[in-house]
Amino acid sequence: MSFDPKSVKVHKTTGTGMDIEWKDGHRSSYPFPYLRNACPCALCEDERNKEGRKPGDPAKPVAGALPMFKAMARPTEVEAVGKYAIRFTWNDGHQHGIYSWLFLREVCPCAECKARREAGEDLHEDMTRHDEEKKRVQ
């Protein structure tokens, strides 16, 4: 079982997001705001936990506060981290999150993966079941 991508396309110039085709054929599309809100660094994880948010969920507005303009999240830099991850430097200056391929697969925003998470299914079990079905077909 592999969580490695077959191909990764980061649409930095257009500012739309990142697309990953996984080796098992699954495809994931991550809008940049979703990725910024899913930052896996300890600071962002702690903030999400305090607010009861899941990776990718936007921050909740503060009650009574006036809404402020906030530029849409976009990376200013993108770099590979070895063969296991990718790191973004965001337009808000944040750069601490290292997005492993496993993490990205676990937080895939597609309807199929979202339904799996909401049903409480484990990604490892799902991938193992998929690999076994694939072997039977071959």
C-alpha positions as CSV (number, residue, x, y, z in Angstrom):
1,M,0.0,0.0,0.0
2,S,1.4,3.4,-1.0
3,F,0.4,6.9,-0.2
4,D,2.7,8.3,-2.8
5,P,1.4,10.5,-5.6
6,K,1.7,9.5,-9.2
7,S,1.6,13.2,-10.2
8,V,1.3,16.6,-8.4
9,K,0.3,19.8,-10.1
10,V,0.5,23.0,-8.0
11,H,-1.4,25.8,-9.8
12,K,0.6,28.6,-8.1
13,T,0.3,31.1,-11.0
14,T,-3.5,30.8,-11.3
15,G,-3.9,30.6,-7.6
16,T,-6.5,27.9,-7.8
17,G,-4.9,25.0,-5.8
18,M,-3.2,21.7,-6.1
19,D,-4.2,18.5,-7.9
20,I,-2.8,15.1,-7.1
21,E,-3.3,11.9,-8.9
22,W,-2.5,9.0,-6.5
23,K,-0.8,5.8,-7.6
24,D,-4.0,3.9,-6.9
25,G,-5.9,6.1,-9.4
26,H,-7.7,8.3,-6.9
27,R,-7.6,12.1,-7.8
28,S,-7.6,14.9,-5.3
29,S,-8.1,18.6,-5.8
30,Y,-7.2,21.0,-3.0
31,P,-8.1,24.6,-3.2
32,F,-5.4,26.8,-1.6
33,P,-7.7,28.2,1.1
34,Y,-8.5,24.6,2.1
35,L,-4.8,23.7,2.3
36,R,-4.0,26.8,4.4
37,N,-6.9,25.9,6.8
38,A,-5.6,22.3,7.0
39,C,-2.0,23.4,7.9
40,P,-0.5,20.5,9.8
41,C,1.9,22.5,12.0
42,A,1.6,22.3,15.7
43,L,0.4,26.0,16.0
44,C,-2.4,25.6,13.5
45,E,-3.4,22.1,14.9
46,D,-3.7,23.6,18.4
47,E,-5.8,26.5,17.1
48,R,-8.1,24.1,15.2
49,N,-8.5,21.9,18.3
50,K,-9.4,24.8,20.5
51,E,-12.1,25.9,18.1
52,G,-13.3,22.4,17.4
53,R,-12.4,22.6,13.7
54,K,-11.2,19.8,11.4
55,P,-8.3,20.3,8.9
56,G,-9.6,22.4,6.0
57,D,-12.4,24.0,7.9
58,P,-12.2,27.8,7.9
59,A,-11.8,29.7,11.2
60,K,-15.0,30.6,12.9
61,P,-15.8,34.4,13.0
62,V,-15.5,36.0,16.3
63,A,-18.9,37.0,17.7
64,G,-19.5,40.7,17.6
65,A,-16.4,41.5,15.5
66,L,-16.6,43.4,12.3
67,P,-15.6,41.4,9.3
68,M,-12.2,42.4,8.0
69,F,-10.9,41.9,4.4
70,K,-8.6,39.0,4.3
71,A,-6.8,38.1,1.1
72,M,-7.5,34.6,-0.3
73,A,-4.8,32.2,0.7
74,R,-2.2,31.6,-1.9
75,P,1.4,30.3,-1.7
76,T,4.2,32.6,-2.5
77,E,6.6,29.6,-2.5
78,V,6.3,25.9,-2.9
79,E,9.0,23.3,-2.2
80,A,9.4,19.6,-2.0
81,V,10.4,18.1,1.4
82,G,12.4,15.0,0.5
83,K,10.2,12.5,-1.3
84,Y,7.5,12.4,1.4
85,A,5.9,15.9,1.6
86,I,5.4,19.4,0.2
87,R,5.7,22.8,2.1
88,F,4.1,26.1,1.2
89,T,5.0,29.6,2.2
90,W,1.7,31.4,2.3
91,N,0.9,35.0,1.4
92,D,0.2,35.6,5.1
93,G,3.8,34.7,5.9
94,H,3.1,31.3,7.5
95,Q,5.5,28.6,6.4
96,H,5.7,26.0,9.2
97,G,3.4,23.2,7.8
98,I,4.9,20.2,6.2
99,Y,2.1,18.5,4.2
100,S,3.1,14.8,4.0
101,W,1.5,12.7,1.2
102,L,-0.2,10.6,3.8
103,F,-1.7,13.7,5.5
104,L,-2.9,15.1,2.2
105,R,-4.5,11.8,1.3
106,E,-6.2,11.7,4.8
107,V,-7.7,15.2,4.3
108,C,-8.7,14.8,0.7
109,P,-11.7,17.1,0.2
110,C,-13.5,15.0,-2.4
111,A,-17.0,13.8,-1.6
112,E,-15.9,10.1,-1.5
113,C,-13.2,10.7,1.1
114,K,-15.3,13.2,3.1
115,A,-18.0,10.6,3.4
116,R,-15.5,8.0,4.5
117,R,-14.2,10.3,7.2
118,E,-17.7,11.2,8.4
119,A,-18.6,7.4,8.5
120,G,-15.5,6.9,10.7
121,E,-13.7,4.7,8.3
122,D,-9.9,4.4,8.6
123,L,-7.9,5.4,5.5
124,H,-5.5,2.5,6.0
125,E,-8.3,0.0,6.1
126,D,-9.9,1.6,3.1
127,M,-6.6,1.5,1.1
128,T,-6.0,-2.2,2.2
129,R,-9.5,-3.2,1.0
130,H,-8.9,-1.3,-2.3
131,D,-5.6,-3.1,-2.8
132,E,-7.2,-6.5,-2.1
133,E,-10.0,-5.8,-4.6
134,K,-7.5,-4.7,-7.2
135,K,-5.6,-8.0,-6.8
136,R,-8.8,-10.0,-7.2
137,V,-9.6,-8.2,-10.5
138,Q,-6.1,-8.8,-12.0
